[in-house]
Amino acid sequence: MKIQSFEDLKSIAARYGKGLYAPDQIKVNIGMASCGIAAQAKAASLKAQERFQGDKGVAICQTGCIGFCEEEPLVEIFGAGKPRLVYRKITADKIVDAIEGYRAGDYQKKWILGQMRDSRSVMEDDSLNPLKDTAPLDGIPILEEIPFYKNQVKIAMRNCGYIDPDRIEEYFARKGYVAFLTALNDMKPAEIIDVIKRSGLRGRGGGGSGGALRGESARGAGAGGGGEGAGFAERPTAREL
């Protein structure tokens, strides 16, 4: 896989985006961060893989932390035109029934934490909500309205629980590296510094000085400048924050 342009990135993102938002199969995302594994998510995953091996109608996948560690193991199940549901405390003895029930439309409501209303990240507000035409299920709370999630706005952690952390293509599908390529291809160093200045981004060490100040200092030092901030203006990935 070689990426040399925005077009390359868009092509990969389009191919993998369908699997993230409207898969042909029923997709089962099992939260496999350390919190999930500690609550026996790995055993649930192995059970599901064993049961649905060779079943082209179900894809058993892993994802990162879905967020509500107290309710682990958390499992998300969804498919094109179907509700996107997050199930709670789905251990190995429950996971097959949860998946089979979802496939049959006989949802185990007592196991469901909530249903998603919008699966886009803050980086994707220029695209249509994949769930806008999906009718919500009666008697199941909207995930984004549950008190634990209600006031959360995920930025740096926006992909946790949505992508497989071992599949960088899924990161592309959630607009990963778009800011990096924009900065490299379309922006001048002064413009990058201005974006960082307006963001209020600060360093994590020392006095927590503004990132833009360090960038301006490095740029002002010219080609012979050195030190910690040297070349900062050419490091645009912080824009994603």
BELRAQUI-V547611 format. One record per residue. N is the residue number from 0. RES is the residue in three letters. SS is DSSP state (H for helix, E for strand, C for the rest). PHI is phi as a letter, one per 30 degrees, with the letter a starting at -180 (NA if undefined). OMEGA is omega as a letter, one per 20 degrees, with the letter a starting at -180 (* if undefined). Layout:
# BELRAQUI-V547611
N;RES;SS;PHI;OMEGA + N;RES;SS;PHI;OMEGA
This chain:
# BELRAQUI-V547611
0;MET;C;NA;r + 1;LYS;C;b;r + 2;ILE;C;c;a + 3;GLN;C;b;a + 4;SER;C;a;r + 5;PHE;H;d;a + 6;GLU;H;d;r + 7;ASP;H;d;a + 8;LEU;H;d;a + 9;LYS;H;d;r + 10;SER;H;d;r + 11;ILE;H;d;a + 12;ALA;H;d;a + 13;ALA;H;d;a + 14;ARG;H;d;a + 15;TYR;H;d;a + 16;GLY;H;d;r + 17;LYS;H;d;r + 18;GLY;H;d;r + 19;LEU;H;d;a + 20;TYR;H;c;a + 21;ALA;C;b;a + 22;PRO;C;d;r + 23;ASP;C;d;r + 24;GLN;C;c;r + 25;ILE;E;d;a + 26;LYS;E;c;a + 27;VAL;E;c;r + 28;ASN;E;c;r + 29;ILE;E;c;a + 30;GLY;E;d;a + 31;MET;C;c;r + 32;ALA;C;d;a + 33;SER;H;e;r + 34;CYS;H;d;r + 35;GLY;H;d;a + 36;ILE;H;d;r + 37;ALA;H;d;a + 38;ALA;C;c;r + 39;GLN;C;i;r + 40;ALA;H;d;a + 41;LYS;H;d;r + 42;ALA;H;d;r + 43;ALA;H;d;r + 44;SER;H;d;r + 45;LEU;H;d;r + 46;LYS;H;d;a + 47;ALA;H;d;r + 48;GLN;H;d;r + 49;GLU;H;d;a + 50;ARG;H;d;a + 51;PHE;H;c;r + 52;GLN;C;e;a + 53;GLY;C;i;r + 54;ASP;C;d;a + 55;LYS;C;d;r + 56;GLY;C;c;a + 57;VAL;E;b;r + 58;ALA;E;c;r + 59;ILE;E;c;a + 60;CYS;E;b;r + 61;GLN;E;c;r + 62;THR;E;b;r + 63;GLY;C;d;a + 64;CYS;C;d;r + 65;ILE;C;d;r + 66;GLY;C;k;a + 67;PHE;C;c;a + 68;CYS;H;e;a + 69;GLU;H;d;a + 70;GLU;H;c;r + 71;GLU;C;d;i + 72;PRO;C;d;r + 73;LEU;C;c;a + 74;VAL;E;b;r + 75;GLU;E;c;r + 76;ILE;E;b;r + 77;PHE;E;a;r + 78;GLY;C;a;a + 79;ALA;C;e;r + 80;GLY;C;i;a + 81;LYS;C;c;r + 82;PRO;C;d;r + 83;ARG;C;c;a + 84;LEU;E;c;r + 85;VAL;E;c;a + 86;TYR;E;c;a + 87;ARG;C;c;r + 88;LYS;C;h;a + 89;ILE;C;c;r + 90;THR;C;d;a + 91;ALA;C;e;a + 92;ASP;C;d;a + 93;LYS;C;c;a + 94;ILE;H;d;r + 95;VAL;H;d;r + 96;ASP;H;d;r + 97;ALA;H;d;a + 98;ILE;H;d;r + 99;GLU;H;d;r + 100;GLY;H;d;r + 101;TYR;H;d;a + 102;ARG;H;d;a + 103;ALA;H;d;a + 104;GLY;C;i;r + 105;ASP;C;c;a + 106;TYR;C;d;r + 107;GLN;C;d;a + 108;LYS;H;e;a + 109;LYS;H;d;r + 110;TRP;H;c;a + 111;ILE;E;c;r + 112;LEU;E;d;a + 113;GLY;E;a;r + 114;GLN;E;c;a + 115;MET;C;d;r + 116;ARG;C;c;a + 117;ASP;C;a;a + 118;SER;C;c;r + 119;ARG;C;d;r + 120;SER;C;c;r + 121;VAL;H;d;r + 122;MET;H;d;a + 123;GLU;H;c;a + 124;ASP;C;d;r + 125;ASP;C;c;r + 126;SER;C;c;a + 127;LEU;C;d;r + 128;ASN;C;d;a + 129;PRO;C;d;a + 130;LEU;C;c;a + 131;LYS;C;d;a + 132;ASP;C;c;a + 133;THR;C;c;a + 134;ALA;C;d;r + 135;PRO;C;d;r + 136;LEU;C;d;r + 137;ASP;C;d;r + 138;GLY;C;i;r + 139;ILE;C;b;a + 140;PRO;C;d;r + 141;ILE;E;d;a + 142;LEU;H;e;a + 143;GLU;H;d;a + 144;GLU;H;c;r + 145;ILE;C;d;a + 146;PRO;H;e;a + 147;PHE;H;d;a + 148;TYR;H;c;a + 149;LYS;H;e;a + 150;ASN;C;c;a + 151;GLN;C;d;r + 152;VAL;C;b;a + 153;LYS;C;d;r + 154;ILE;C;c;r + 155;ALA;C;d;a + 156;MET;C;c;a + 157;ARG;C;d;a + 158;ASN;C;c;r + 159;CYS;C;d;a + 160;GLY;C;i;r + 161;TYR;C;c;a + 162;ILE;C;c;r + 163;ASP;C;d;a + 164;PRO;C;d;r + 165;ASP;C;c;a + 166;ARG;C;c;a + 167;ILE;H;d;r + 168;GLU;H;d;r + 169;GLU;H;d;r + 170;TYR;H;d;r + 171;PHE;H;e;a + 172;ALA;H;d;r + 173;ARG;C;c;r + 174;LYS;C;i;r + 175;GLY;C;d;r + 176;TYR;C;i;r + 177;VAL;H;d;r + 178;ALA;H;d;r + 179;PHE;H;d;a + 180;LEU;H;d;r + 181;THR;H;d;a + 182;ALA;H;d;a + 183;LEU;H;d;a + 184;ASN;H;c;a + 185;ASP;H;b;a + 186;MET;C;b;r + 187;LYS;C;c;a + 188;PRO;H;e;a + 189;ALA;H;d;r + 190;GLU;H;d;r + 191;ILE;H;d;r + 192;ILE;H;d;a + 193;ASP;H;d;r + 194;VAL;H;d;a + 195;ILE;H;d;r + 196;LYS;H;d;a + 197;ARG;H;d;r + 198;SER;H;d;a + 199;GLY;C;i;a + 200;LEU;C;d;r + 201;ARG;E;b;r + 202;GLY;C;d;a + 203;ARG;C;c;a + 204;GLY;C;c;r + 205;GLY;C;h;a + 206;GLY;C;c;a + 207;GLY;C;i;a + 208;SER;C;d;a + 209;GLY;E;d;a + 210;GLY;H;d;a + 211;ALA;H;d;r + 212;LEU;H;d;r + 213;ARG;H;d;r + 214;GLY;H;d;r + 215;GLU;H;d;r + 216;SER;H;d;a + 217;ALA;H;d;a + 218;ARG;H;d;a + 219;GLY;H;d;r + 220;ALA;C;d;r + 221;GLY;C;i;a + 222;ALA;C;d;a + 223;GLY;C;d;a + 224;GLY;C;d;r + 225;GLY;C;b;r + 226;GLY;C;j;a + 227;GLU;C;d;a + 228;GLY;C;d;a + 229;ALA;C;e;r + 230;GLY;C;i;a + 231;PHE;H;e;a + 232;ALA;H;d;r + 233;GLU;H;c;r + 234;ARG;C;c;a + 235;PRO;H;d;a + 236;THR;H;d;r + 237;ALA;H;d;r + 238;ARG;H;e;a + 239;GLU;H;d;r + 240;LEU;C;d;*
